Amino acid sequence: MTYPISDMIVRIKNAYKAGKENVNMPYSGLKENICEILKREGFIEDYSIENADAVSTKNINIKLAYHESKKPTVIDIKTTSTPGIRFYKKAKDIRAYKNGLGIEIFSTSSGILSDVECKEKKVGGLSLLKVF
């Protein structure tokens, strides 16, 4: 696996398309931070760490969120940076994604933050993904 964030995005997209309630993936701290932001913004219902005592077999179990009409809360999710092409933004260049209906997630010197948090803290960073 060359880019674990892209793998995470593909697993979430496929689970939503298949109508699944949960999706599992290998654990990493970065993925956990992204899940925390997605949960806080309402794009996923919840997440949990499975096998937390074992280091090599840790997994993240994400409970996906749906509207009352069984439509997914995530319309589109895509990576912006890849290992070969990195997109950095300064704090003054960060704009609301989809007029504030979506979010952009950044890796900054202050940790993993959403676009709104980056504006508040006045920090820029590496754009990881966009969610709408």
N, C-alpha and C positions, 0 to 999 in steps of 0.2 A: 504494500500500500504506500503510494508516494505522497498522498496528501489526505490525512485523516479527516480534515474539515469537510472536504468534498465528499468523502465517503459518508459522513454523518448526514449531509444535506440530501444525498441520493437515497439513503435509507429512510429519512423522514418523508421525502416526496413519494417514494414507492409505497410506504405504509399508508399515507393519506389516499393515494389512488386506489389501493386495495381495500380501503375501508377498515383498516385494522384499528384496534384500540390502543395497542402498545407496540413499541419497537425497541429492540435491544441492540446495543453496539458496544465495542470495546471501550474501556474507560480511559480518559485522560483528563488532566486538570483543566485544560483549555476547553474541552467539550463540556465539562461540568459548569464552567463559568458562562459559556454560551447558553446552556440550558437554563441557568438561573435568570438570565436576561429574558429569554423567550417566555419563561413562566411569569416573570414580573410584568411583561407587556401583554400577556394573555394569549400568546400564540400556541402554547402547550398548556395542558392542565396541570401536570406535575411530573416530577422525575425522581428516581431513587437510584442509589448505588447498591448493586448486588455484590455479594461476596467481598464485603469491605475489609475483612480480615486477611484475605489472600491478595498478594500483590500482583501476581501474574494473571489471575483470572477475573479481575474486577470487570464489571459491566455496568453500563448506564441503561436503565429501563425508563423510557419516556412514555408517559400517558398522553396521547394526543387529544386535542380539544376539537369539538365539533359544535356547530350552531344547532338550534332546536330542529331545523329541517335536515339534519344529517349532512350539512355541507361543512367542509373543513374550514377552520379559522385561517389557515395559511393558504392564500391563493397562489403565491409565487415565492419561492425561496431560492436564492442563487449565490454562488460564491463570486466575489469580486476580485480577490487576489489569488494567484496560484504560485507554486514554487518558482516558476519561470518569470512571471510578471507580477510585480508588487505595485499596489496603488496606495500611495500615502496622501493624506490630506492634512492641511493645516487647519487649526481651529476656526479661522475666519472663513475658510472655504467650505465648511460643512453646512449643508442645506438639509431641510426636512425632506425625507424620502416620501414620494407620493403624497405631497401636501400634508405630511404628518400622519397619514393612515398607516404607513409602513415604518420600519426602522432600519438603520444601518448599524452594524456592529463593528467596533474598532478595537484593535489591540494597541493600547497606549502605555506610556510610562506609569500611569496610574492604575493599570490593570485593564481588563476587558470591560468596555463601556459601550452604551448605546449612543446614537448621535445626539440625543437630547442631553445626556450626561456630559458628553464631550464639550458641548456648547457652554454648559453651566460651569464646568471646571476650566474651560478655556485651554483644552489640550487637544492636539491632533494625534494622528497615528496611522497605523496600517489598517485599511479597510478590509475586513474579513468576509462579510456577507451582507446581503440585503434581504429583508423579509417583508412581504406584503400580504 
